[in-house]
Amino acid sequence: SNWANLVDACQDYAQRSGWRFNRVEFMRLDGPQPNAALHEARLRAMPAVLEYGQRLQSAAEVGSSESELLQEFLCCQKLVSSEAVLNAIISICKALELPGFDGKATAG
């Protein structure tokens, strides 16, 4: 995968941040750092994040839709969006207590 180096570099940060990435928070390097371990993980991940960001931006600017990196990114973006929609539908079905979504077996 074109993303292996970035994933490896960000593993510690991802775990410490609860698997969330907030660009503004990630880029905030000055001022008080309430979580030293998270800050250190961020500093270790920063070079890879900046490199991949630049690579994606360059591919997008030149209109290089053939870039493997950009294609993998777009594919992953679609997968994440699809998963989010599926999870939302399942949550709605559970909230409506529809058969098959309550954790109990249904007669079939």
C-alpha positions as CSV (number, residue, x, y, z in Angstrom):
1,S,0.0,0.0,0.0
2,N,1.1,3.5,-0.7
3,W,-0.1,4.5,2.8
4,A,1.9,2.0,4.9
5,N,4.6,4.5,6.0
6,L,2.0,7.1,7.0
7,V,-0.1,4.5,9.0
8,D,3.0,3.2,10.7
9,A,4.2,6.8,11.6
10,C,0.8,7.7,13.0
11,Q,0.0,4.6,14.9
12,D,1.0,5.9,18.4
13,Y,-0.7,9.2,17.8
14,A,-3.9,7.5,16.6
15,Q,-4.0,5.3,19.7
16,R,-3.4,8.1,22.1
17,S,-5.9,10.4,20.4
18,G,-8.7,7.8,20.4
19,W,-8.3,7.2,16.7
20,R,-9.4,10.7,15.9
21,F,-7.5,13.2,13.6
22,N,-8.3,16.8,13.9
23,R,-6.1,18.8,11.6
24,V,-6.2,22.0,13.7
25,E,-5.4,20.2,16.9
26,F,-2.7,18.1,15.2
27,M,-0.9,21.2,13.8
28,R,-1.0,23.1,17.1
29,L,2.5,22.7,18.3
30,D,2.9,25.9,20.4
31,G,1.4,26.7,23.7
32,P,0.7,24.4,26.7
33,Q,0.5,20.7,25.9
34,P,-1.8,19.1,28.4
35,N,-0.8,15.6,27.3
36,A,2.9,15.2,26.9
37,A,2.7,11.6,25.5
38,L,0.2,12.7,22.8
39,H,2.4,15.7,22.0
40,E,5.5,13.5,21.6
41,A,3.5,11.0,19.4
42,R,2.4,14.0,17.2
43,L,5.9,15.2,16.8
44,R,7.0,11.7,15.7
45,A,4.2,11.5,13.2
46,M,4.5,15.1,11.8
47,P,7.2,14.5,9.1
48,A,5.1,11.7,7.5
49,V,1.9,13.6,7.8
50,L,3.4,16.7,6.1
51,E,5.0,14.5,3.4
52,Y,1.8,12.7,2.5
53,G,-0.2,16.0,2.7
54,Q,2.2,17.5,0.2
55,R,2.1,14.5,-2.1
56,L,-1.7,14.6,-2.2
57,Q,-1.8,18.3,-2.7
58,S,0.7,18.1,-5.6
59,A,-1.3,15.3,-7.2
60,A,-4.6,17.2,-6.9
61,E,-3.1,20.5,-8.2
62,V,-1.8,19.0,-11.4
63,G,-5.0,17.1,-11.9
64,S,-3.2,13.8,-11.7
65,S,-6.2,11.6,-11.1
66,E,-4.0,8.7,-12.1
67,S,-1.8,9.1,-9.0
68,E,-2.0,5.8,-7.1
69,L,-1.8,7.6,-3.8
70,L,-4.7,9.8,-4.7
71,Q,-6.7,6.9,-6.1
72,E,-6.2,4.9,-2.9
73,F,-7.2,8.0,-0.8
74,L,-10.4,8.4,-2.8
75,C,-11.2,4.7,-2.5
76,C,-10.7,4.8,1.3
77,Q,-12.8,7.9,1.5
78,K,-15.7,6.1,-0.2
79,L,-15.3,3.1,2.1
80,V,-15.4,5.3,5.2
81,S,-18.4,7.1,4.0
82,S,-20.2,3.9,3.1
83,E,-19.4,2.5,6.6
84,A,-20.7,5.6,8.3
85,V,-24.0,5.4,6.3
86,L,-24.4,1.7,7.2
87,N,-23.7,2.4,10.9
88,A,-26.3,5.2,10.9
89,I,-28.9,3.0,9.2
90,I,-28.3,0.2,11.7
91,S,-28.6,2.7,14.6
92,I,-31.9,4.0,13.3
93,C,-33.2,0.5,12.9
94,K,-32.2,-0.3,16.5
95,A,-33.8,2.9,17.8
96,L,-37.0,2.0,15.9
97,E,-36.8,-1.5,17.4
98,L,-37.2,-3.2,14.0
99,P,-37.0,-7.0,14.0
100,G,-33.5,-8.3,13.5
101,F,-31.9,-5.2,14.9
102,D,-32.6,-5.8,18.6
103,G,-29.9,-8.4,19.1
104,K,-32.5,-11.2,19.4
105,A,-32.9,-14.0,16.9
106,T,-36.0,-13.7,14.7
107,A,-38.1,-16.6,13.4
108,G,-37.3,-17.1,9.9
